[in-house]
Amino acid sequence: MREWMAESLANYQFHIPAVVGSGWFIWLFLLSVFVLLCWKNKDRIDKNTAGYLLILLILVLNPFTIPLYNKIMNGDYWRVLWALTVPVFIALAFTKLTFLIPKKILRCLLILLFMFIIYKGGTFTYNEANFTVPQNLYKVPQDVVEICDIVHENVKKPKLASPGEIGFRVRQYDATIISESSRYGAGNDKLEVLMNPEGEYDLPAIREKALKLNCNCVALRNDKLLEEEPEGYRLLGITGPAQYHVYEFVQ
């Protein structure tokens, strides 16, 4: 049981910290679950809430069901965690605890304590990661606009391979460019890994895999390239802000 809980918490902590900050919310959630399940004189809402929580704990935070979710959702298990509605249960449990205290002064102090816990455990929403000044009217990175322009000027019927951080933006900006992606794809997961390495690109492997998937052009980050025009690649252009190199594959 201890190992089961540890693995469940690890899965939650792995997928959620980038959103909630320190990861305290999972512990507040579990405390809320305990409070709601043990609450005396439950009314109908409390009973339904307790039942819903039990189902979530069994189905969502269960390491034995995660492989099934991953298979059904193509590896996007983290989307299942949205069903937990963590803030709602935390708010409900803390509200019940607060109104147990008859004195208003102590109640206000408890509310301030809860606010401090949430403040320390969360992440400020209005930050640079969530809100940035758009680089153009299309509200996509300027590199994406320049990549699409370069591709259209030089390649007929383009099929573009690109790193994950801009692949979906290419589809968003210009639907006429076929963009190779691993989402629901067959056989291109390896290309996705090659396009997003920790170090330098394996250019021969990228070219081989991309050509098998009928890609005729590729966008690569400058900081992961060792040479400007490697063998089998024809440089079409370089973008401005983030320095992407756009190539056409040559036989």
TIDOLO-45387 format. One record per residue: x negated, y negated, z negated of N, C-alpha, C in turn; residue in three letters. Coordinates in steps of 0.02 Angstrom, whole numbers, plus 50000, padded with zeros to 5 digits. Layout:
XYZXYZXYZala
...
END
This chain:
499585006050000500005000050000499574993750000met
499034993949961498594988249958498264986950025arg
498034992250059497724991550125498234989050176glu
498854991350171499384989250216499504981750210trp
499544979350147499654972250136499054968150159met
498444970750146497844967050166497814966250242ala
497984971550278497964971150351498514966550377glu
499094966750346499644962350366499454955050357ser
499174953450299498964946650285498414944450332leu
497954949050348497404947450394497684945650463ala
498194949350486498494947850551498814940950551asn
499164939450496499484932850492498954927350489tyr
498444928250447497924923250439497534922250503gln
497464927550543497074926950606497444922750657phe
498104923350660498484919950712498734913050693his
498804911650628499144905550607498684899950583ile
498074901050556497684895550525497604889350568pro
497554890150633497464884250676498064879650673ala
498634882350655499244878350652499364875550582val
499274879650531499454877550463498864875450421val
498264875350449497694872850411497344878150370gly
497394877550304497004881850259497264888950256ser
497884890250276498164896950271498524898050205gly
498604892850163498964893650101499694895550112trp
499964893750170500684894650181500894901950175phe
500474906650194500664913650189500754915650116ile
500344912850072500414914450001501034911049972trp
501174904949993501784901549972502394905349998leu
502334907950058502884911850087503014918150046phe
502484921850029502574927849989502844926349920leu
502624920749890502904918749826503644917149833leu
503834913849888504534912249900504944918649909ser
504664923449945505004929849954505144933049886val
504644933049843504714936049776505264932549737phe
505264925849740505774922049703506474923549730val
506554923549795507214924549825507474931649815leu
507014936549816507234943449807507404944949734leu
507084941449687507194942749616507704937949585cys
507984933549624508444928549597509084931749570trp
509264929949509509864932749478510494929049501lys
511074932349492511714929349510511724927249583asn
511504931649625511464929949697512154929049726lys
512244923949766512854923349804512754926549873asp
513234925649917513194928949983512594926650024arg
512464920050021511894917350058511244920250032ile
511174920649966510554923349937510464930649957asp
511004934549957510954941649975510754942450048lys
511054938450092510884938850163510164936650174asn
509944931550137509254929250143508764934650122thr
508914937950066508474943250041508434948950091ala
509004950750119509004956150169508604954350230gly
508674948150253508294945850312507554945950298tyr
507354943950238506654943950219506364951050219leu
506734955650192506504962550191506394965250261leu
506864963750306506794966050376506174963050408ile
506064956550396505474953250425504834956250399leu
504804957450334504194960250305504044967250332leu
504574970950345504484977750369504304977850443ile
504624973550483504524973750556503974969250582leu
503894963350551503414958450577502724959150547val
502684959450481502024959950449501844967350437leu
501974971450485501844978550479501314980550530asn
500724982750507500184984450554500354990250600pro
500844994350581501025000150622501454998050682phe
501794992350677502214990150733501844985350779thr
501274982750758500904977850798500704980650867ile
500434986850873500274989450940500884989550986pro
501474991050959502084991150999502244984151025leu
502204979150980502334972251000501834970051054tyr
501204971751043500694969751091500824972651160asn
501064978851162501204982051226501804978751260lys
502334977351221502934974351249502804967151271ile
502404963551231502314956351242501644954751274met
501324959751304500694958751340500154955351297asn
500104957651234499584955051190499764948851151gly
500354946151162500554940051127500924941551062asp
500614945651019500934947450955501084941350913tyr
500664936250917500744930350875501424927050883trp
501754928050941502414925050950502924928150903arg
502824934450883503284937750838503294934150770val
502724931150751502684927850686503144921850681leu
503384919250738503854913650736504504915750701trp
504654922150700505274924550669505254923850593ala
504674922550565504614922250492504944916050463leu
505004910750501505294904450477505034902650408thr
504374902750402504044901750338504254895250303val
504244889450336504424883250300505124883450269pro
505594886650303506284886850278506324890650212val
505994896450208506024900450147505634897150090phe
505084893850107504714890250055505144884650026ile
505464880850070505884875350048506474877850005ala
506784883350025507344886149989507144888449919leu
506594892049915506364894549850506154888849803ala
505784884049830505564878449788506154874149765phe
506664873549807507254869749788507614873149730thr
507684879749734508004883449679507604882749614lys
506944883249619506534882649559506574875649529leu
506594870749573506614863749549507244862349508thr
507814864849531508444863249498508564867649436phe
508084871849419508114875349355507924870749297leu
507564865449312507314860949261507844855549248ile
508084855049187508624850149173508394842949171pro
507784841649147507554834749141507314832049208lys
507554826149225507394823249290506654821549297lys
506334819449242505634817649245505204823749263ile
505344829349228504964835449242505124838049312leu
505734837149333505934839249400505544835349453arg
505494828749442505114824549489504374826449491cys
504104828049432503404830149429503294836649467leu
503774841249461503724847649497503764846549572leu
504204842049592504264840449664503604837549690ile
503304833049651502654830149671502124835549676leu
502134840349630501664845849632501754850049696leu
502374851449713502514855249774502284851349836phe
502394844849836502184840749892501424840849899met
501074840749843500344840949845500094847749872phe
500424853149851500234859849875500324860349951ile
500884857749975501024857950047500524853550085ile
500374847750055499884843250087499204846450092tyr
498974849850040498314853050040498314859250084lys
498874862550090498884868850128499034867950202gly
499254862050222499454861050292498964856850331gly
499164855150391498764851050436499184845050457thr
498884839250457499224833150478499414833750551phe
500054833050565500314834250633500054829150683thr
500024822850663499834817550710499074817050714tyr
498774821650751498054821750759497874821950833asn
497234821550848497004821250918497164827650957glu
497214833350922497354839550957498074839750983ala
498534836450947499234836650966499454830551006asn
499134824850994499334818651026498724815151053phe
498674814651119498114811251151498394806751206thr
498024801551222498224797151276498124800851342val
498644801251384498574804851448498074801551494pro
497724805651533497214803051579497514800651645gln
498144802651658498464800551721499224801051712asn
499584799151764500314799151761500604806251757leu
500224811251779500464818051779500384821451711tyr
500014818151666499894820651598499554827451598lys
499094828351643498654834151644497934831551644val
497444835551624496754833251627496554830851697pro
496184825551700495984822851764495574827851805gln
495214832151771494834837351806495284841851848asp
495884843351821496354847551858496564844151923val
496724837651919496914833951979496354834152030val
495734832952008495174832852054495024839752083glu
495094844952042494984851752066495484853452121ile
496114851852111496634853252161496504849352225cys
496304843152219496154839052278495564841952317asp
495044843952282494454846952314494644853352351ile
495044857552318495244863952348495654862752411val
496134858252408496564856952467496174854052525his
495664850152511495274847052565494824852052600glu
494664857652569494154862152596494384869352609asn
494944871452579495144878552583495864879052608val
495964883252658496634884652681496914890652642lys
497544890152622497874895252581497444897152521lys
497314892552477496864893952420497164898552368pro
496744902752341496904906652282496334905552233lys
496474901952179495954899352135495884903552072leu
495264905052055495094907851990494794902351947ala
495004901751885494764896251843494784898351770ser
494404894851727494414896351655495104895451625pro
495224898951571495884898951541496144892151520gly
495694887551501495934881051476496234876651530glu
496104878151594496404874051647496834878151695ile
496834884751689497214888851736497954887251737gly
498264886751679498984885251677499114878051697phe
498624873551687498704866651708498714865951784arg
498334870151817498334870051891499024871751917val
499344876851888500014878751908500514873151893arg
500394869751837500834864351817500784858451865gln
500184856851887500084851051930500234852452003tyr
500024858352028500094859752099500284867052108asp
500924868252118501174875152125500994878252192ala
500734874352239500554877152304499894880952301thr
499494879852248498874883452239499004889652197ile
498894895352226498974901552188498404901952138ile
498574902952075498074903052022498054909951990ser
497474913051992497404919751963497414919351887glu
497874922951856497944922851784498064929851758ser
497874931051694497964937751666498664938851638ser
499074933651636499744934451608500164938951653arg
500384944551625500764949651661500404952051723tyr
499754951151725499364953251783499144960351778gly
498974963151835498724970051836498014969951864ala
497534971851822496854972551845496434966251840gly
496704960751815496304954651813496104952551742asn
496214956951693495994955351625495234954551622asp
494874958651660494144958151661493924951451688lys
494264948951740494094942351767494214936951715leu
494744937551677494884932651624494314932351574glu
494034938151556493474938351510492854935251541val
492734936851604492144934151639492184926551647leu
492784923851655492874916751665492824912751600met
492854916151544492834912751479492304915851433asn
491664915851453491144919051413490914914451356pro
490574917351308490294913351254489654909751277glu
489294912951322488684909951348488744908051421gly
488224909651461488244907951533488684912851571glu
488894910551631489304914751674488894920451704tyr
489214926151713488934931651752489204930751823asp
488844926751863489114924551928489214930251978leu
488754935151984488894940752029489514944652010pro
489614945651944490194949351921490844945451934ala
490824938851923491414934751936491594935052010ile
491094934452054491214934552126491514941252147arg
491224946652123491464953352142492184954452120glu
492324952752058493004953852032493504949152065lys
493314942852075493774938052105493944939952177ala
493444942252216493574944252285494034950352288leu
493974954852239494424960652237495144958452226lys
495224952852192495894950152179496104945052232leu
495724944852288495874940552345495814933052330asn
495414931352281495274924252268494764921852319cys
494854915752344494374913052391494014906852365asn
494194904552304493844898852273493874899552197cys
493434895752165493374896352093493144889652064val
493364888152003493134882251966492764884651904ala
492164882051894491744884251839491474878251800leu
491394879051735491134873651693490394872751705arg
490184866551709489484864951721489024867451665asn
489254867051602488824868851545488704876351539asp
489054880351580488944887651579488604890151643lys
488394885451685488054887151748487304886451741leu
486934890951771486204890551770485934887351833leu
486314887451888486104884451951486714881251984glu
486584876252026487134872352055487494876052110glu
487124879652153487444883152208487164890252212glu
487424894852171487164901652169487324905452233pro
487004911152241487094915252301487814917752305glu
488114917152364488804919352374489314913952359gly
489084908052338489534902552321489354896452364tyr
489864892952389489754886652425490064880952385arg
489654876252364489894870752322490334866152363leu
490954865152340491424860652374491444853752342leu
491324853352277491354846952243491284847752168gly
491194842052134491114841952061491614836852033ile
491964838751981492444834151950492094829551901thr
492454824451879492154819251838492124820551763gly
492694820051727492664819851654492314825651620pro
492514831751635492234837551600491724841451641ala
491594839251702491084842251745491244849551763gln
491734850551805491874857151834491584857251904tyr
491274862951922491034864051990491544868352027his
491744866152086492234869752126491864873152184val
491954879752191491594883552243492084887252287tyr
491854888652348492184893452392491734899552398glu
492024905452396491624911452403491434912452476phe
490814914152488490574915452556490364922752561val
490474925552619490324932552630489574933652643gln
END
